[in-house]
Amino acid sequence: MNSIQIEIIGLLAASFTTIAFVPQVFKIWKNKNAKGVSVSMYVIMLIGICIWLYYGFLIKSLAVIIANIISGLLQLFIIVFALINRKN
């Protein structure tokens, strides 16, 4: 396999792992309720995503960079809306 084919596999894998957070974002957005969402889990995940993003820049991997930028934005959305829309 050449480097372009390997990067395409990375982009495909990154697409699926990034898209996995979209249903949670839509659910919070639609219901305006984040009950049951673990903010601490998403904060820890966001820290990991930031480290992966840094790693992506170090190795110059488009797949790692794009996936972690999008995942990071989704995580931030979940965290912010979970804190704003948390119903007691």
MILUMTI-499462 format. One line per 3 residues: number of its first residue (from 0); their letters; for each residue x, y, z of N, C-alpha, C. Coordinates in steps of 0.1 Angstrom, whole numbers. Each point is the difference from the previous one (the first is absolute). Layout:
REM residues N
NUM> a> X,Y,Z,X,Y,Z,X,Y,Z  ...;
END
This chain:
REM residues 88
0> mns> 8,-12,0,-8,12,0,9,12,0  -5,10,-7,8,13,0,-6,9,10  7,11,3,-4,9,11,-14,6,-2;
3> iqi> -4,3,-13,-13,5,-2,-11,-10,4  2,-13,-4,-10,-10,4,-1,-2,15  12,1,7,0,-1,14,-8,12,6;
6> eii> 2,12,-5,-6,12,5,-16,-1,-2  -4,-6,-12,-14,-2,-2,-6,-9,10  7,-11,3,-5,-9,11,-1,8,13;
9> gll> 10,8,3,-1,8,12,-12,10,0  -2,6,-11,-12,9,-1,-13,-7,1  -1,-12,-5,-12,-8,1,-3,-4,15;
12> aas> 11,-5,6,-1,-4,14,-4,13,9  7,11,-3,-3,12,7,-14,5,-2  -5,-2,-12,-14,4,-2,-10,-7,9;
15> ftt> 2,-13,1,-9,-8,8,1,4,15  12,1,5,2,3,14,-5,14,3  1,9,-9,-4,14,2,-16,1,-1;
18> iaf> -5,-7,-10,-15,0,-1,-7,-6,11  7,-9,8,-6,-6,11,-6,9,11  6,12,0,-5,10,10,-12,9,-5;
21> vpq> -3,-1,-13,-10,8,-5,-14,-3,6  -4,-12,1,-13,-3,6,-2,6,14  11,0,8,-1,6,14,-2,15,-1;
24> vfk> 7,6,-10,-1,15,-2,-15,3,-4  -5,-7,-10,-14,2,-4,-10,-2,11  2,-11,8,-9,-2,11,0,11,10;
27> iwk> 11,5,4,1,11,9,-6,12,-6  3,3,-12,-5,12,-7,-16,-1,-1  -5,-11,-5,-14,-1,-2,-8,0,13;
30> nkn> 5,-7,10,-8,-1,13,3,11,10  11,8,-3,4,10,9,2,-6,14  5,-12,1,1,-7,12,13,-9,0;
33> akg> 8,1,9,12,-8,0,1,-9,12  -12,-3,6,0,-9,11,6,-14,-4  8,-4,9,7,-13,-2,13,1,-8;
36> vsv> 3,12,-5,13,2,-7,11,2,10  10,-8,-1,12,2,9,9,10,-5  -1,12,6,9,11,-4,15,-3,2;
39> smy> 3,-7,11,14,-3,3,5,-10,-11  -8,-9,-5,5,-9,-10,3,8,-13  -8,10,-4,2,8,-12,12,9,2;
42> vim> 2,5,12,12,9,3,13,-9,-2  0,-12,6,11,-8,-1,3,-4,-15  -11,-3,-7,1,-3,-14,5,12,-8;
45> lig> -4,12,3,5,12,-6,15,2,2  4,-3,12,15,1,2,7,-10,-9  -5,-12,-1,6,-10,-8,0,4,-15;
48> ici> -11,6,-4,-1,5,-14,10,11,-3  2,9,10,10,11,-2,14,-6,-1  3,-10,7,13,-7,-1,2,-7,-13;
51> wly> -11,-7,-5,0,-6,-13,2,10,-11  -6,12,2,1,11,-10,14,4,-1  7,2,11,14,4,1,8,-11,-7;
54> ygf> -2,-12,3,7,-11,-6,-2,0,-16  -13,3,-4,-2,1,-14,8,10,-7  2,12,6,8,10,-5,15,-4,0;
57> lik> 4,-7,10,14,-5,0,3,-10,-11  -9,-9,-3,2,-10,-10,-5,5,-14  -6,12,0,-6,5,-12,-10,-9,-7;
60> sla> -9,-5,8,-11,-9,-5,-13,7,-1  -4,2,-12,-13,7,-3,-11,-7,7  -1,-13,-1,-11,-8,7,0,3,15;
63> vii> 11,0,6,0,2,15,-4,14,3  5,10,-8,-3,14,3,-14,3,-2  -6,-4,-12,-14,3,-3,-9,-6,10;
66> ani> 2,-13,3,-9,-8,9,0,7,14  11,4,4,1,5,14,-5,14,1  1,8,-10,-6,13,0,-15,-1,1;
69> isg> -5,-8,-9,-15,-2,0,-5,-6,13  7,-11,4,-4,-6,13,1,9,12  11,8,0,1,10,10,-11,10,1;
72> llq> -4,5,-12,-12,9,-1,-13,-7,5  -2,-12,-4,-11,-8,5,0,-1,15  12,-4,6,1,-1,14,-3,13,7;
75> lfi> 6,11,-5,-3,13,6,-15,3,0  -7,-3,-11,-14,2,-1,-7,-8,11  3,-12,1,-6,-9,10,2,5,14;
78> ivf> 13,4,3,3,5,14,-8,13,3  1,9,-9,-7,13,2,-15,-2,1  -6,-7,-9,-15,-2,1,-4,-9,12;
81> ali> 9,-9,4,-3,-8,11,0,9,13  9,9,1,0,9,11,-11,10,0  -3,5,-12,-11,10,-1,-13,-6,2;
84> nrk> -3,-11,-6,-13,-6,-1,-3,-11,10  9,-1,10,-2,-11,10,-12,3,8  -9,-9,0,-12,2,8,1,-8,13;
87> n> -3,7,11,1,-6,13,-12,-9,3;
END
